[in-house]
Amino acid sequence: MIIGSHVSFGPEQLLGSVKEAINYGANTFMFYTGAPQNTLRKAIDENLILEAKKLMKENNIDINKVICHAPYIINLANNGEEAKYNFSIAFLKGEVTRCEQMGIKYLVLHPGSSVGIPKDIALDNIIFALNQVLKEDTKTMILLETMAGKGTEIGTNLEEIKYIIDNINFKDKIGVCLDTCHLNDAGYDMSDFDSFIANFNKIIGHNYLKCIHINDSKNEMNSHKDRHANIGFGTIGFENIYKIINHESLEGIPKILETPYIGEHDLDKARIYPPYKFEIDMLKKGIFNANLMNDIRDYYKK
């Protein structure tokens, strides 16, 4: 099982990300190259890349299965303000370059939000932008993430993702990242993953599936809300998620947890703890831990 979680990209950059992933018992991970909410980026340190690659090799982490995530501020769907649209394109190009510098093969991208313009125009805006970014010599593949449908999000159904892919010039540079919470909230039944993946293969094609975000959901199916829950503590449930991560169609595909920190929604947000070490262990063993929250708090309070 190739499984990991979102990790930080701090002062030690990629090396720090690798260390955090190892601490969680992971053999892959996902990171942002800076804060996802802003455009502040530090130059990539080549020495830290070399150290990170060495540490990955020593711990059986395949860099070809490591995932980067583009920041949320990029919106390729709306071109109402030309300067902002062009900035999104330019910033995405920069993120691709940073991934290539580190040797990262996959960059996950939220397709964008239409924000008041017709959806067909928004889809064409995304296509135009991606065709500006993806060139014949691009080494990093952009993965379109399936979205929950909150607000005016694009990519909330497989048909929209297919339309984008069909119109990309270099189709070997584009792929898909599924998200179980987003799929549930968009109206896809995660308790029948066999039917979903058969539909995905029919509409888009299995060769485009490169990553899956593993998240439970706080919401009922088709709610279009996008609120992640810890594994087994949401409406999808542990049993369904366990079946998904072990589905034969996902063999060899990186599985990334983006579940909430424990205490994240408490009043005292100064004490929050990452759940990933425990959730990864739980999924490897295939046994749901109903006492997960307390076990995590006890572990980090020591």
C-alpha positions in Angstrom: 0.0 0.0 0.0 1.4 3.4 -1.0 -0.1 5.6 1.7 0.8 8.9 3.3 -0.6 12.3 4.2 -0.3 16.0 3.8 3.0 17.2 5.5 4.6 20.6 6.0 7.2 22.2 3.8 9.1 24.4 6.4 12.6 25.6 6.9 14.1 22.3 5.7 11.8 22.2 2.7 11.5 18.8 1.0 13.9 17.2 3.6 11.6 18.3 6.4 8.6 16.9 4.5 10.3 13.5 4.2 11.2 13.4 7.9 7.6 14.2 8.9 6.3 11.4 6.5 8.7 8.9 8.0 7.5 9.8 11.5 4.0 9.0 10.5 5.0 5.5 9.1 4.2 6.7 5.6 5.8 5.6 2.3 4.6 8.7 0.4 3.4 12.2 1.2 1.9 15.4 -0.2 3.1 18.9 0.3 2.7 22.5 -0.8 5.8 24.4 -1.8 4.6 27.3 0.4 1.5 28.4 2.3 -1.6 27.4 0.2 -3.4 30.7 0.9 -0.7 33.0 -0.3 2.0 33.6 -3.0 5.1 33.8 -0.7 7.7 31.3 -1.9 11.3 30.8 -0.9 13.9 29.6 -3.4 14.3 25.9 -3.5 17.5 24.8 -1.8 19.4 22.3 -4.0 21.3 20.8 -1.0 18.1 20.1 0.9 16.8 18.3 -2.2 19.8 16.0 -2.3 19.5 15.2 1.4 15.7 14.6 1.0 16.3 12.2 -1.9 18.9 10.3 0.0 16.6 9.9 3.0 13.7 8.8 0.8 15.9 6.1 -0.8 17.0 4.9 2.7 13.3 4.6 3.8 11.8 3.1 0.6 9.9 6.2 -0.5 9.6 6.4 -4.2 9.9 10.1 -5.3 7.8 9.2 -8.4 4.9 8.6 -6.0 5.2 11.8 -4.0 2.6 14.5 -4.6 2.7 18.3 -4.6 -0.4 20.4 -4.3 -0.9 23.7 -6.0 -2.1 26.6 -3.8 -5.8 27.4 -3.5 -5.3 31.0 -4.7 -4.9 29.8 -8.3 -8.2 30.1 -10.2 -8.0 29.2 -13.9 -11.8 29.2 -14.4 -12.6 32.9 -14.2 -11.0 35.4 -16.5 -13.2 38.4 -15.6 -10.2 40.3 -14.2 -7.5 39.7 -16.8 -4.6 40.6 -14.4 -5.7 38.0 -11.8 -6.3 35.4 -14.5 -2.9 35.9 -16.0 -1.3 35.9 -12.5 -2.9 32.5 -11.8 -1.4 31.1 -15.0 2.0 32.5 -14.3 2.0 31.3 -10.7 1.0 27.8 -11.8 3.9 27.8 -14.2 6.2 28.7 -11.3 4.8 25.9 -9.2 5.4 23.4 -12.0 9.0 24.7 -12.3 9.5 24.3 -8.6 8.2 20.7 -8.8 10.5 20.0 -11.7 13.5 21.4 -9.8 12.8 18.9 -7.0 12.0 16.0 -9.2 8.3 15.8 -8.3 6.2 14.1 -10.9 2.7 15.1 -9.9 1.1 18.4 -9.0 -2.6 18.4 -7.9 -4.7 21.3 -8.9 -8.2 22.4 -8.0 -9.7 23.3 -11.5 -11.2 26.6 -10.3 -14.4 28.4 -9.7 -16.6 30.2 -12.3 -17.6 33.0 -9.9 -20.4 34.5 -11.9 -19.6 33.5 -15.4 -21.2 30.6 -17.4 -19.8 27.2 -16.7 -19.0 26.4 -20.3 -16.9 29.6 -20.5 -15.2 28.7 -17.2 -14.3 25.2 -18.5 -12.8 26.8 -21.6 -10.8 29.2 -19.5 -9.3 26.3 -17.6 -8.4 24.6 -20.9 -6.8 27.7 -22.3 -4.7 28.2 -19.1 -3.5 24.7 -18.9 -2.5 24.7 -22.5 -0.3 27.7 -21.7 1.3 25.8 -18.8 1.7 22.3 -20.2 4.3 22.1 -23.0 6.1 19.3 -24.8 9.0 19.5 -22.4 7.0 19.8 -19.2 8.2 17.1 -16.8 5.6 17.5 -14.0 2.1 16.2 -14.7 -0.9 18.3 -13.5 -3.6 16.3 -11.8 -7.1 17.7 -11.8 -8.8 17.1 -8.5 -12.5 16.1 -8.3 -14.4 18.7 -6.3 -17.4 18.7 -4.0 -19.4 21.4 -5.7 -19.2 24.1 -3.1 -20.1 27.5 -4.4 -19.2 27.7 -8.1 -16.5 25.0 -8.2 -15.7 23.4 -11.5 -14.8 19.7 -11.7 -17.7 18.4 -9.6 -18.6 15.6 -12.0 -16.5 13.3 -14.2 -17.9 14.8 -17.4 -16.4 18.2 -16.6 -13.0 16.6 -15.9 -13.3 14.6 -19.2 -14.1 17.8 -21.1 -11.0 19.5 -19.8 -8.7 16.5 -20.6 -10.2 16.0 -24.0 -9.1 19.6 -24.9 -5.5 19.5 -23.5 -2.9 19.6 -26.2 -0.4 17.3 -24.4 -2.5 14.6 -22.8 0.5 12.8 -21.3 0.9 15.9 -19.1 -2.6 15.7 -17.5 -4.2 13.3 -15.0 -6.8 13.0 -12.3 -6.7 13.0 -8.5 -9.8 11.6 -6.8 -11.0 12.8 -3.4 -13.3 10.5 -1.4 -14.8 13.3 0.6 -15.3 15.5 -2.5 -16.8 12.6 -4.4 -19.3 11.8 -1.6 -20.3 15.5 -1.3 -20.6 15.8 -5.1 -23.1 12.9 -5.1 -21.1 9.8 -5.8 -21.8 6.8 -3.6 -18.5 5.7 -2.0 -20.2 2.6 -0.6 -20.3 1.3 -4.2 -16.8 2.0 -5.3 -16.9 -0.8 -7.9 -19.6 1.1 -9.8 -17.9 4.4 -9.4 -14.6 3.2 -10.7 -16.2 1.4 -13.6 -18.0 4.7 -14.5 -14.7 6.6 -14.2 -12.9 4.1 -16.5 -15.7 4.4 -19.0 -15.9 8.3 -19.0 -12.3 9.3 -18.4 -10.1 6.2 -18.5 -8.1 4.4 -15.8 -4.8 5.5 -17.4 -5.5 9.1 -16.2 -6.0 8.1 -12.5 -2.7 9.0 -10.7 -3.6 9.8 -7.0 -6.4 9.6 -4.5 -7.1 11.7 -1.5 -8.5 9.6 1.3 -10.9 11.5 3.5 -14.1 10.8 5.4 -16.8 13.4 5.1 -18.8 15.3 7.7 -21.7 15.6 5.3 -24.3 13.4 3.7 -23.8 12.4 0.1 -24.7 15.2 -2.5 -24.4 18.0 0.1 -21.8 20.0 -1.9 -20.2 21.2 1.3 -16.6 19.8 1.4 -15.9 19.2 5.0 -13.4 16.5 5.7 -13.7 14.1 8.7 -11.2 11.8 10.3 -11.2 8.2 8.9 -14.2 6.3 10.3 -15.8 9.3 12.0 -17.8 10.5 9.0 -20.6 9.5 6.7 -18.5 7.4 4.4 -17.2 5.2 7.2 -14.2 3.1 7.9 -15.3 0.0 6.2 -16.0 1.7 2.9 -12.7 3.7 3.0 -10.8 0.5 3.8 -12.4 -1.2 0.8 -11.5 1.8 -1.4 -7.8 1.9 -0.5 -7.5 -1.9 -1.1 -9.4 -1.8 -4.3 -7.5 -3.6 -7.1 -7.9 -0.7 -9.4 -5.9 1.5 -7.0 -2.9 -0.7 -6.7 0.3 1.3 -7.1 -1.6 4.6 -6.8 -0.6 7.0 -4.0 -3.2 7.4 -1.3 -3.0 10.7 0.6 -4.8 11.6 3.9 -6.0 15.2 4.3 -8.0 14.6 7.5 -8.4 17.3 10.2 -6.0 17.7 13.0 -7.4 16.6 16.3 -8.7 19.6 18.2 -8.8 21.7 15.0 -12.5 22.6 15.7 -12.1 23.0 19.5 -12.2 26.4 21.1 -8.5 26.0 22.2 -6.9 25.7 18.8 -3.4 26.1 20.3 -3.5 22.4 21.0 -4.0 20.5 17.8 -2.4 17.2 16.9 -1.8 15.5 13.5 -3.8 12.3 13.2 -1.8 10.7 10.4 0.5 8.4 12.3 -2.6 6.7 13.9 -4.9 6.8 10.8 -2.2 5.3 8.6 -1.6 2.5 11.2 -5.3 1.9 11.4 -5.7 1.6 7.7 -2.7 -0.7 7.4 -4.1 -3.0 10.0 -7.7 -2.8 8.7 -9.1 -2.4 12.2 -11.1 0.7 13.2 -10.1 2.4 16.4 -13.1 4.1 18.0 -10.8 5.6 20.6 -8.6 7.3 17.9 -9.1 10.9 19.1 -8.1 10.1 22.7 -5.2 8.0 21.7 -3.8 10.8 19.5 -4.2 13.4 22.3 -2.5 11.0 24.8 0.4 10.3 22.5 1.2 14.0 21.8 0.7 15.1 25.4 3.5 12.8 26.6 
